[in-house]
Amino acid sequence: MRFLILLALVVSDSVNSTLHGGEFNQVLSIGNVAPGWERLPGTDGKPHSFQDLKDKEAIVLAFTCLSCPTAVDYEARFQQLAKQYGGTNSKVGFVAVCVNQVAADRLDKLTLRANQQKLAFPILYDESQKIAKDYGAMFTPEFFVLNQQRKVVYMGAMDDATDPEKVTQRYVEAALIAALKGETPAVKETIGRGCRVRYAKERN
């Protein structure tokens, strides 16, 4: 009987630890295996799955949208990073995802924007919002860096200042460099900055 009680306490602690997530993320903790996705439509007209990136040594995932001014402001920074470290034969995969269901953030608007800006990465659209929930994404923009084992090594803001002239720490780039070296970044988690992800209200 005593053994069963102890076992129940261990299981309870484990579940609670999982539910609490990281320091700022309520779902994932650093070191967790990253959730995947299946056949999400992209701005390049193709369906995209997590498995498509199996040959990449690292992945940078951004949750973004068009209806948030901060997310739009960060688009150029993500584009620059993708051009610097990404590309067809690169070791790094760059993916952006939008889950907002408002008209301004629908796939047709995302596609128009991607074509106009000649983005170096696809923007995927998940109307079900499942991928954002799986990652515990709260903000647009919010970034996740995954290593070769597809474990989360960083999550949070891209850098330490919304004003590009005041940036002193580039968290995502530093985490990406560390991941490519098989190392752990000095900063593993920060809180995102921007607009809240527009999750649909669930009815009882």
C-alpha positions in Angstrom: 0.0 0.0 0.0 2.8 2.4 0.9 4.5 1.6 -2.4 1.4 2.5 -4.3 1.1 5.8 -2.5 4.7 6.7 -3.2 4.2 5.7 -6.9 1.1 8.0 -7.1 3.1 10.9 -5.7 5.9 10.4 -8.2 3.4 10.2 -11.1 1.6 13.3 -9.8 4.9 15.3 -9.5 5.8 14.2 -13.1 2.5 15.3 -14.5 2.5 18.6 -12.6 6.1 19.3 -13.9 4.9 18.7 -17.5 1.9 20.9 -17.1 3.9 23.8 -15.7 6.3 23.8 -18.7 9.2 26.2 -18.7 9.8 29.5 -16.9 7.5 31.4 -19.3 6.0 28.7 -21.5 3.1 26.9 -19.9 3.4 23.8 -22.2 7.1 23.1 -23.2 10.3 23.0 -21.2 13.8 23.4 -22.6 15.0 19.9 -23.6 11.5 18.7 -24.5 11.1 16.9 -27.9 9.4 19.4 -30.2 5.9 18.7 -31.4 5.6 18.0 -35.1 3.0 19.0 -37.7 1.4 17.3 -40.8 0.6 18.8 -44.2 0.0 22.4 -43.2 -0.6 24.6 -46.3 2.1 27.1 -47.0 2.5 30.4 -48.8 4.5 28.6 -51.5 1.4 26.6 -52.5 2.8 23.3 -51.0 1.8 21.2 -48.0 4.5 21.1 -45.3 5.2 18.5 -42.7 7.7 18.4 -39.8 9.3 15.3 -41.5 10.2 17.5 -44.5 13.0 19.0 -42.4 14.5 15.7 -41.3 17.9 16.4 -42.9 18.3 19.7 -41.2 20.7 20.0 -38.2 18.6 22.7 -36.6 15.2 24.4 -37.1 14.1 27.9 -36.3 10.3 28.1 -35.9 8.5 31.5 -35.6 4.9 32.1 -34.7 3.8 35.2 -36.5 1.0 37.0 -38.2 0.2 40.1 -40.3 -2.3 41.8 -37.9 0.3 42.5 -35.2 2.6 45.5 -35.9 5.4 43.9 -33.8 5.3 40.7 -35.8 5.5 42.7 -39.0 8.4 44.7 -37.7 10.3 41.5 -36.9 9.7 40.0 -40.3 12.7 41.7 -41.8 14.9 40.4 -38.9 13.7 36.9 -39.4 14.2 37.3 -43.2 17.8 38.4 -42.6 18.5 35.5 -40.4 17.0 33.0 -42.9 19.0 34.4 -45.7 22.2 34.2 -43.6 21.8 30.7 -42.3 19.1 29.2 -44.5 18.7 28.2 -48.1 18.1 25.0 -50.1 21.4 23.3 -49.1 21.7 24.8 -45.7 21.9 22.8 -42.4 19.1 25.0 -41.0 15.4 25.0 -41.7 13.4 28.2 -41.2 9.6 28.1 -40.9 7.0 30.6 -39.9 3.5 29.7 -38.8 0.3 31.7 -38.4 -2.7 30.4 -36.6 -4.9 33.5 -36.2 -8.3 33.1 -37.8 -9.0 36.8 -38.5 -9.3 37.9 -42.1 -6.0 39.8 -42.1 -4.1 36.6 -41.2 -5.7 34.1 -43.6 -3.5 32.1 -46.0 -4.4 34.3 -49.0 -3.1 37.4 -47.2 0.0 35.6 -46.0 0.7 34.4 -49.5 0.4 37.9 -50.9 2.8 39.2 -48.3 5.3 36.4 -48.8 5.3 37.1 -52.6 5.6 40.8 -52.2 8.5 40.6 -49.7 10.1 37.6 -51.5 10.4 35.9 -48.1 13.2 33.3 -47.8 11.0 31.0 -45.7 7.4 29.6 -46.1 4.6 30.8 -43.8 2.4 27.9 -42.9 -1.2 28.4 -41.9 -2.9 26.2 -39.2 -6.6 27.1 -38.9 -7.0 24.4 -36.2 -4.4 26.3 -34.1 -3.1 22.9 -32.9 0.5 23.6 -33.6 0.5 26.8 -31.6 -1.2 25.1 -28.7 1.3 22.2 -28.9 4.2 24.7 -28.6 2.5 26.8 -25.9 2.9 29.9 -28.2 1.5 33.0 -26.6 2.8 35.9 -28.7 3.4 37.0 -32.3 6.2 36.9 -32.8 7.6 34.0 -30.7 10.5 31.8 -31.6 11.7 28.3 -31.0 15.1 26.8 -31.9 15.3 23.0 -32.2 18.5 21.0 -32.3 19.4 18.0 -34.5 17.6 15.7 -32.0 14.6 18.0 -32.4 14.7 19.1 -28.8 13.8 22.6 -27.8 17.0 24.5 -27.0 15.5 28.0 -26.9 12.1 29.6 -26.9 11.0 33.2 -26.5 11.8 36.6 -28.1 14.2 36.9 -31.0 16.3 39.5 -29.3 16.3 41.9 -26.3 14.8 45.1 -27.9 11.9 45.8 -30.3 13.9 48.8 -31.6 16.6 47.3 -33.8 19.0 50.1 -32.9 18.9 49.0 -29.3 19.5 45.3 -29.7 22.4 44.0 -27.6 21.5 40.3 -27.4 20.3 38.2 -30.4 18.9 35.2 -28.5 17.7 33.2 -31.5 20.9 33.6 -33.5 23.0 32.7 -30.5 20.9 29.6 -29.8 21.1 28.6 -33.4 24.9 28.8 -33.4 25.0 26.8 -30.2 22.7 24.1 -31.6 24.8 23.7 -34.7 27.8 23.1 -32.5 25.9 20.6 -30.4 26.1 23.0 -27.5 23.5 24.6 -25.1 22.9 28.3 -25.5 23.7 30.6 -22.6 20.1 32.0 -22.7 17.5 29.2 -23.1 14.2 31.0 -22.5 12.9 34.5 -22.5 9.4 35.9 -22.6 8.1 36.8 -26.0 7.1 40.4 -27.0 4.3 41.4 -29.3 0.6 40.7 -29.6 -1.2 37.7 -28.1 -1.9 34.8 -30.3 -5.6 35.1 -31.2 -6.8 31.7 -29.9 -10.5 30.9 -30.7 -12.7 30.8 -27.6 -13.8 27.3 -26.9 -17.4 26.8 -26.1 -18.6 24.4 -23.5 
